[in-house]
Amino acid sequence: RNVYITGTFNGWSRQIPMHRSGNDFTYIHNLKRGKHAFKFIVDDEWRFAPDQPTVADIEGRINNFIDVTDFKAYTGDREFEKEQAVADYGSTASSHDDGDDSSGGKKPVARADPDGEVYGHSMPDLDEYTKEPPPLPPHLRHIILNKPPQLQDTAALPVPQHVALNHLYCTAIKDNMMVLGITQRYKNKSCTTVYYSPC
């Protein structure tokens, strides 16, 4: 199945592919506050999910919608952090600071533990959690599947980088064939196994 999503969050401008995990399809998007209508495209057929809230547009088409007007991001369990600070140090870190933060409370500060280590309570920005994952590191692209064979001596392959070991690599499906490869090492010997799987 090919499943896509589109909606008011992108102005219905393009169909975004959803990622499959078992029987579920997911897509993560950082929505602006407000109400957003959306719809799924399953094998070129527009559908809505009956188990999610729906709304009809002015032409009578039914779409799913989500309301994030009053959404509040989870910022951690501050009561638990305070209890831990009391248990570890006998008091909260914020009781040793005279500065106020923007909410009118005490500003948490870094404080040394009994071993002299200093830890802070700075909360990462919410955008840090909603970023796209980093691209594949470039050194993982240098594997045997991505290199042309040496014409002089095909038995003399280069020693694989240690960061490429024990990763399962998959090439794009071409001519209804999927190619998988994995390189493993035992002592000074390396072994690359390549699997060819018809789709």
C-alpha positions in Angstrom: 0.0 0.0 0.0 1.1 3.5 -0.8 -0.2 5.9 1.8 0.1 9.7 1.7 -1.2 12.6 3.8 -2.1 16.2 3.0 -4.1 18.9 4.6 -4.4 22.5 5.6 -1.0 22.4 7.4 0.6 22.4 3.9 -2.2 24.2 2.1 -3.2 20.9 0.4 -0.2 21.6 -1.9 1.4 18.2 -1.9 0.9 14.6 -0.9 3.5 13.6 1.8 4.4 9.9 2.0 3.8 8.2 5.3 6.2 5.7 6.9 5.0 2.2 7.4 5.7 0.4 10.7 3.9 -3.0 10.7 0.2 -2.2 10.0 0.5 1.4 11.0 1.5 4.4 8.9 3.0 7.5 10.6 4.0 11.0 9.7 5.4 13.6 12.1 4.8 17.3 11.5 5.3 20.3 13.8 1.9 21.9 13.6 1.1 25.6 14.3 -1.6 26.3 16.9 -5.1 26.1 15.6 -7.4 23.6 13.8 -6.1 21.6 10.9 -8.0 19.4 8.4 -6.2 16.5 6.7 -6.9 13.5 4.6 -5.2 10.3 3.5 -4.5 9.1 0.0 -4.4 5.3 0.0 -3.4 3.8 -3.4 -4.6 6.9 -5.2 -7.9 7.0 -3.4 -8.8 9.8 -1.0 -9.9 8.6 2.4 -10.5 9.8 5.9 -10.0 7.8 9.1 -13.4 6.9 10.7 -11.8 6.4 14.1 -10.5 10.0 14.3 -12.5 13.3 14.5 -14.1 14.4 11.2 -15.4 17.7 9.8 -17.2 18.4 6.5 -15.8 21.2 4.3 -18.1 23.7 2.4 -18.5 21.3 -0.5 -19.6 18.5 1.8 -16.3 16.4 1.6 -15.4 14.8 4.9 -11.9 15.3 6.3 -10.3 14.4 9.5 -9.2 17.3 11.8 -7.1 18.0 14.8 -7.3 20.9 17.2 -4.0 22.0 18.7 -5.3 25.5 19.8 -4.8 24.7 23.5 -1.8 22.3 23.1 0.7 22.4 25.9 4.0 20.7 25.4 5.2 18.2 28.0 8.3 19.7 29.7 9.0 17.0 32.2 7.9 16.2 35.7 9.2 19.2 37.7 7.9 17.8 41.0 9.9 14.6 40.5 13.0 16.7 39.7 12.6 18.6 43.0 12.1 15.4 45.0 15.3 14.0 43.5 17.2 17.2 44.3 16.1 17.0 47.9 17.0 13.3 48.1 20.4 13.8 46.6 21.5 17.2 48.0 19.1 17.9 50.9 17.5 20.9 49.1 16.4 22.0 45.7 19.0 23.8 43.5 16.6 26.7 43.0 16.6 27.6 46.7 20.3 28.8 46.4 19.6 31.4 43.7 18.3 35.0 44.1 17.5 35.4 40.4 14.0 35.2 39.0 13.0 33.7 35.7 10.3 35.1 33.4 7.6 33.1 35.1 8.2 34.8 38.5 9.7 31.7 40.1 13.2 31.0 41.1 15.7 30.3 38.4 17.4 26.9 38.6 21.2 27.0 38.7 24.0 24.6 38.3 25.2 23.2 41.5 28.1 20.9 42.4 27.3 17.4 43.7 29.4 15.8 46.5 32.0 14.7 44.0 32.4 18.2 42.6 30.6 17.6 39.3 28.4 20.4 38.1 25.0 19.7 36.5 22.4 22.2 35.2 18.7 22.2 34.7 18.5 23.8 31.3 15.6 22.5 29.3 16.2 21.8 25.6 14.0 23.8 23.2 11.0 21.9 21.9 12.4 22.3 18.3 15.2 20.0 19.3 12.7 17.1 19.6 10.9 17.9 16.3 13.8 18.1 14.0 14.2 15.7 11.1 16.7 13.0 11.9 20.2 13.6 10.7 21.2 12.3 7.3 23.1 9.1 7.0 26.7 9.7 8.0 29.0 9.8 4.9 31.3 7.1 6.1 28.5 4.6 6.1 28.1 5.1 2.4 31.5 3.6 1.7 30.6 -0.1 1.7 31.2 -2.9 -0.7 27.7 -2.7 -2.2 28.4 0.9 -3.3 31.8 0.3 -4.8 32.6 -1.1 -8.2 34.6 -4.4 -8.1 38.3 -4.3 -8.7 39.1 -5.8 -12.0 42.7 -6.8 -11.2 42.0 -9.0 -8.2 38.5 -9.5 -7.0 39.6 -11.5 -4.0 41.6 -8.5 -2.6 38.9 -6.3 -1.2 39.7 -3.3 1.0 39.5 -3.6 4.7 36.1 -2.3 5.8 35.8 0.6 8.2 34.9 -0.5 11.7 31.9 1.9 11.6 30.4 -0.1 8.7 30.4 -3.4 10.6 27.2 -5.1 11.7 24.9 -2.8 9.7 22.4 -4.3 7.3 22.5 -2.3 4.1 19.7 -2.4 1.5 19.9 -1.1 -2.1 17.0 0.4 -4.0 14.8 -2.2 -5.6 15.7 -2.6 -9.3 14.2 -5.1 -11.7 12.1 -6.6 -8.9 15.3 -7.5 -7.0 16.3 -6.3 -3.5 20.0 -6.6 -2.5 21.0 -6.7 1.2 24.5 -6.8 2.5 26.2 -7.1 5.9 29.9 -7.1 6.9 31.0 -8.8 10.0 34.5 -9.2 11.5 36.1 -12.0 13.5 39.6 -11.1 14.8 41.5 -10.0 11.6 39.1 -11.5 9.1 36.2 -9.7 7.6 33.2 -11.4 5.8 30.6 -9.7 3.7 27.4 -11.6 3.0 25.2 -10.4 0.1 21.6 -11.5 -0.1 19.5 -11.2 -3.3 15.8 -11.3 -2.7 13.2 -11.2 -5.5 10.3 -8.8 -4.7 
